[in-house]
Amino acid sequence: MSSRTLIEAEVIIVEPAIGSRIPVSAIGTDENGQNYVLTSDDSRVDIDIVTASRGMVIVDGVDVGTEVVSPVGQ
């Protein structure tokens, strides 16, 4: 005798996110609501957040390979 359980679910398929992946702790927000990162040479780079998950963020505006300061401001 077997037992079955039916579960209703909705599957949502999203497009893969493309951009640089950085830790959320590396992102600052200024008084105007603009997100930014600080690079290892103390430059500020404004970014747009594409998506986030598990403490990491995919962003537009930072080239792959750019060293960012985390946490921001340190």
GIJO-V953271 format. One record per pair of residues at least 4 apart in sequence whose C-alpha atoms are under 8 Angstrom apart, sorted by sequence separation. I is the first residue (numbers start at 1). GAP is how many residues later the second one is. D is the distance in Angstrom with one decimal. If there is no record, write none. Layout:
i:I gap:GAP d:D
i:I gap:GAP d:D
This chain:
i:22 gap:4 d:6.9
i:23 gap:4 d:7.6
i:29 gap:4 d:5.6
i:30 gap:4 d:5.5
i:38 gap:4 d:5.8
i:39 gap:4 d:5.3
i:52 gap:4 d:5.7
i:53 gap:4 d:6.5
i:62 gap:4 d:6.7
i:69 gap:4 d:7.2
i:70 gap:4 d:6.9
i:29 gap:5 d:5.4
i:30 gap:5 d:6.6
i:38 gap:5 d:5.5
i:39 gap:5 d:6.5
i:52 gap:5 d:4.2
i:69 gap:5 d:6.8
i:29 gap:6 d:4.4
i:30 gap:6 d:7.7
i:38 gap:6 d:4.7
i:39 gap:6 d:7.4
i:51 gap:6 d:5.9
i:52 gap:6 d:6.1
i:28 gap:7 d:5.6
i:29 gap:7 d:6.1
i:37 gap:7 d:5.8
i:38 gap:7 d:6.3
i:50 gap:7 d:7.4
i:51 gap:7 d:5.4
i:27 gap:8 d:6.5
i:28 gap:8 d:5.3
i:36 gap:8 d:6.6
i:37 gap:8 d:5.4
i:49 gap:8 d:6.9
i:50 gap:8 d:5.4
i:51 gap:8 d:7.3
i:27 gap:9 d:5.7
i:28 gap:9 d:6.1
i:36 gap:9 d:5.4
i:37 gap:9 d:6.6
i:49 gap:9 d:6.2
i:50 gap:9 d:5.2
i:27 gap:10 d:5.1
i:36 gap:10 d:4.2
i:37 gap:10 d:7.2
i:49 gap:10 d:4.5
i:50 gap:10 d:6.8
i:26 gap:11 d:6.0
i:35 gap:11 d:6.0
i:36 gap:11 d:5.1
i:48 gap:11 d:5.5
i:49 gap:11 d:6.5
i:26 gap:12 d:7.6
i:34 gap:12 d:7.0
i:35 gap:12 d:5.6
i:47 gap:12 d:6.3
i:48 gap:12 d:5.2
i:34 gap:13 d:7.7
i:35 gap:13 d:6.6
i:47 gap:13 d:5.6
i:48 gap:13 d:6.5
i:35 gap:14 d:7.8
i:47 gap:14 d:4.7
i:46 gap:15 d:6.5
i:47 gap:15 d:6.8
i:45 gap:16 d:7.1
i:45 gap:17 d:7.1
i:39 gap:27 d:7.1
i:40 gap:27 d:5.5
i:39 gap:28 d:5.6
i:40 gap:28 d:5.5
i:39 gap:29 d:4.2
i:40 gap:29 d:5.9
i:25 gap:30 d:7.9
i:38 gap:30 d:5.6
i:39 gap:30 d:5.7
i:19 gap:31 d:7.7
i:24 gap:31 d:5.5
i:37 gap:31 d:6.5
i:38 gap:31 d:5.6
i:23 gap:32 d:5.9
i:24 gap:32 d:5.4
i:37 gap:32 d:7.3
i:17 gap:33 d:7.0
i:23 gap:33 d:4.4
i:24 gap:33 d:5.7
i:17 gap:34 d:7.1
i:22 gap:34 d:5.6
i:23 gap:34 d:6.0
i:38 gap:34 d:6.4
i:21 gap:35 d:6.5
i:22 gap:35 d:5.4
i:37 gap:35 d:6.7
i:38 gap:35 d:7.2
i:21 gap:36 d:5.5
i:22 gap:36 d:6.6
i:20 gap:37 d:8.0
i:21 gap:37 d:4.5
i:22 gap:37 d:7.6
i:20 gap:38 d:5.4
i:21 gap:38 d:6.5
i:19 gap:39 d:5.5
i:20 gap:39 d:5.4
i:18 gap:40 d:7.1
i:19 gap:40 d:5.4
i:20 gap:40 d:6.7
i:17 gap:41 d:7.0
i:19 gap:41 d:5.6
i:20 gap:42 d:6.4
i:26 gap:42 d:6.8
i:20 gap:43 d:6.6
i:26 gap:43 d:5.9
i:27 gap:43 d:7.9
i:20 gap:44 d:5.4
i:26 gap:44 d:4.3
i:27 gap:44 d:7.7
i:28 gap:44 d:6.0
i:19 gap:45 d:7.7
i:25 gap:45 d:5.7
i:26 gap:45 d:4.9
i:27 gap:45 d:6.0
i:25 gap:46 d:4.9
i:26 gap:46 d:4.7
i:23 gap:47 d:7.4
i:25 gap:47 d:6.4
